């Protein structure tokens, strides 16, 4: 009987299910993240003040030239 699991098992190598990183080298440069720039305290304070005034993340980000995700991380 052919099941979805048996089809999956047929196309994987033995030991792949053991969580060994899926064949990636441990010393790979793929896992390094880009350096982030730190926002000055003035911009951080402006973000918090605008949020307290009822402004949304996207609106604050557009006004200050930052991404909405950056604004959300600060709030």
C-alpha positions in Angstrom: 0.0 0.0 0.0 1.4 3.4 -1.0 0.8 6.2 1.5 2.0 9.8 1.6 4.4 8.9 4.3 6.0 6.1 2.3 6.3 8.4 -0.7 8.0 11.0 1.5 10.4 8.4 3.0 11.3 7.1 -0.4 12.7 10.5 -1.4 14.7 11.2 1.7 18.0 9.9 2.8 18.3 7.8 5.9 19.1 10.0 8.9 17.6 13.2 7.4 14.9 13.1 10.0 17.5 13.4 12.8 17.7 17.1 12.6 21.3 17.4 11.5 20.9 20.8 9.7 19.7 19.4 6.4 23.2 19.1 4.9 24.4 22.6 5.6 27.9 23.1 6.9 28.1 24.4 10.5 30.7 27.0 9.5 28.6 28.4 6.7 28.4 32.1 6.2 24.7 31.7 5.3 23.7 32.1 8.9 25.3 35.5 9.6 23.0 38.4 9.8 23.7 41.9 8.5 24.7 44.5 11.0 21.9 46.8 12.2 22.2 50.5 12.7 21.2 51.9 16.0 18.6 54.7 16.0 19.5 57.8 18.0 17.6 58.5 21.2 15.8 61.5 19.6 14.2 59.4 16.9 13.3 56.6 19.4 11.6 59.3 21.6 9.7 60.7 18.6 8.4 57.3 17.7 7.2 56.7 21.2 5.6 60.2 21.4 3.8 59.7 18.1 2.5 56.3 19.1 1.2 57.7 22.4 -0.6 60.4 20.3 -2.5 57.6 18.5 -0.5 57.3 15.3 0.0 53.9 13.6 3.3 52.2 12.9 3.2 52.7 9.1 2.3 56.4 9.5 5.1 57.0 12.0 7.5 55.1 9.8 6.6 57.2 6.7 6.9 60.4 8.6 10.3 59.6 10.1 11.7 57.6 7.1 11.9 54.3 9.0 10.3 50.9 8.3 7.1 50.0 10.1 8.8 46.9 11.5 11.5 49.2 13.1 8.8 51.4 14.6 7.1 48.3 16.0 10.3 47.0 17.5 10.8 50.2 19.3 7.3 50.4 20.7 
